[in-house]
Structure formats: C-alpha cells, structure tokens
Amino acid sequence: MNLPRLLFLPVLCLLIAARVHSAGLTLHSDFPGGSAEVHALDAGAGLIEISPVSREGRGWPCWWYFRVDGARPGQALTVRVKPAGRPFRAQERLAAAWSLPARAAISSDDQTWRHTDPGIVTQADATYAITAPAATFWLAWGPPFLPAHSEALLEQTASRVPGAERFVLAKTREGREVPGIRLGKKDAPQAVWVHARQHAWEAGGSWVGRGFLEWAAGDTPEAAALRASTEIFFIPIMDVDNVALGAGGKEAVPRDHNRDWDTRPVYPEVAAAQQRVEALIQAGRLRCYFDLHNPGSGDKQPFFFGPMDYEQMTGPRRASYDRFLSLCVQHMREPLPILPRYRFATYVKTQEERDRMSGNWVRDRTPARAVAMTLETAWNTPHSTQDGYLHVGQGLAKAMAAWLRE
Ligand SMILES: [Zn+2]
C-alpha cells in the first residue's frame, strides 16, 4: 500500500458511510453489490443525493445500488445521482452517462425490480422523482444480479434438469467461488460456452444469461433436443470479486477480465475458462462461444460485436456467421430486437489489446463451423428490465438451438 492510498482511506471512510440517516430516513449500501457515496439525505426536503463509489483500481465507477429505510409509504422523494467525483485509475474519470440511466430501477423486496419514471438526465447528474413504495425499498442503476442470484439459479436448474451438474470454475484472487453449471449430453460432439460479467457493472448480461439458461433447461421439444445433442456450459458471473464489492470492473488495474485472455492471465477464473474452452476446441467440439455484456448508454438495441475480419471472410466461416445472425434476427425480436448486422470493436485500437479480448481469443482458435461472439444488450431503454433481458437470452438460446440443428 503506498502513501497516497493511506491518506486516501480515512477520507473515503468518512464519505462512504455505510449507514447515513436523517430524521428517520436512513440509507444503506453495506451489502453485497452495494455502492453509494451519500452527498445529501434530507428527510424534510425529501432529497437523496448520491454518487456511485469510486474504488481505486477496481474499474469504472458507474454501478450504484442502495437501500432506504424509514420512508413513509407514498412519500414523494427526489433522488439525484451524480457521477463519481474521483478518478478510478491514475487521472482517468468516467464520462457521466455510464452512471445515469434514463430510468432507475426500484424495488420494495430487493427481488422484483421495475423502472422509475424517466428522470431528468443532464451532463452533470440525473434526477428521479419517485414515490416510496414501502418503508424499506431499494434503488439501483439497473436490476442487480449478485452471487446470491447465481446460487439460486444454478441450484434450481441443477435440481430440475436430469444430469445437470454444478461446478466451481475457479476461486477468485479474493477467495470467492466462481460457480457454473453444465447441462445437456456429457461429452457430446458439440458444446457451447456462455458466460456473463467479465465486466462487473454489466448486470444485464447476467439476466440475459439467466434467460438463455432457463430456455436451454426448459421443457420445449427444441430445448430437449438441444440437450440431447449438445453439452452446455454457463457461468453467470465471471468477475465475482467486483460484483460482490459493487465495483465496476471494466478497466480495472492492471486490466479487466475481457482484456486478460493471453498466455498469462491475471484472474484465476479467466485462466480456468481458457483451459476449459481450449479443451473443447482441441476436441473439435466447441460450436458457440457467447460473452454477455451491456454497451454504452446511447445503444438502444442489442447487437453483436462480430469478427473483426468479417468483411474479408469467405467460404464456410462467413456462411456460419451470416446464418447465425439471420437466425438471431428471426428469434430475438421482442421486446428488444437484435441489430440485424454485426458491429465491430474498432474502439480497441491496437492488435495487441484486441488479441486479449476473449471473443477474439476464441475466434482465432476455432474452425469455420464455430461462432464466437460478444452480445451487447442495451441497458438504457424502457425494455431494459429483468423481463426484457430474460427475453433477449431466450431468443439467443432459440437461435442457437436452431443453428445447431442445421
Ligand atoms: Zn462489457
């Protein structure tokens, strides 16, 4: 620990009080995934003002999530969110838009989330006029998906699908388990690998993943046929440490999970995923690799980051990507239709960095009959809800099953 960090800590502790109260109204973020730096809590004026917590070295400070106790049900409150004031690494500050959704997520049970009315979003902050739904309620950037959600989803899936097996992909650097599940025909000639949350703040990716898994584990003839012919691997949360901390993960120090795919990965869970995916590739079994994310605030429909060399592709490889996309257009329609063309991560400037992105890492190793893709599901639309995300995941699973049947 260096000197500036030592000086920084006491200040941080004062600012990020885990529990702040004003005449009966209290605000808490001391739970898994919680993130709120409180600037104002005024019960009389009905004002709550927070920023996401900026945790040095732990990635973009855009995720926020807190609980309010002691409200009067029906009480009108103004919730103002300001972007984090401090740099998240070196002198880098995050653009405000990442932390200011048009609609916040609100819940009275921390399980079922709905949107608030649209807030007033400016370059400086977002202001949401809400009505307290209960004495205790939760507000967040979007519907949270935490390690506890993974646990419940995997347990439920394992208990209802014959042959489904939970596994621990790895233990993180901070000692947390990274759970996953495999289902379908063990050692089948074809396999698919799906994971979410290489970027911790992108909670929507895990909800999309849940939709994918629930469809694949479901009772339809198409899902049963998929399981009879294919082995499916799914990891709901890769960056468990930053999700548990309520940190963003993206552009963490020294690098984030989706820039860690080289010969010497920093994160044990990336190393373990590489090993398992590589083994599937070596056995000639990997047909699909999907890495689930959320994009920028201005992206209003889901899209795939496709292969960088797509325009130069010919023959069977090009045919695979084209056919896969056309099936996605057919199956991923409501309420968030997939963009009917690939986009490319050209914002990543160097070949060296591009090679460390998981989609490219997998793509470079797979034959023409496989597709490797990053799915970016829009988070800043009226349909970017638990239900909307689940539908995107279901659509992806349906399209994939149709593609594998051909
Ligand atoms: Zn991402």
Residues whose N, C-alpha, C, O or C-beta is under 5 A from the ligand:
A	BS01	ZN	H199 E202 H293 N294
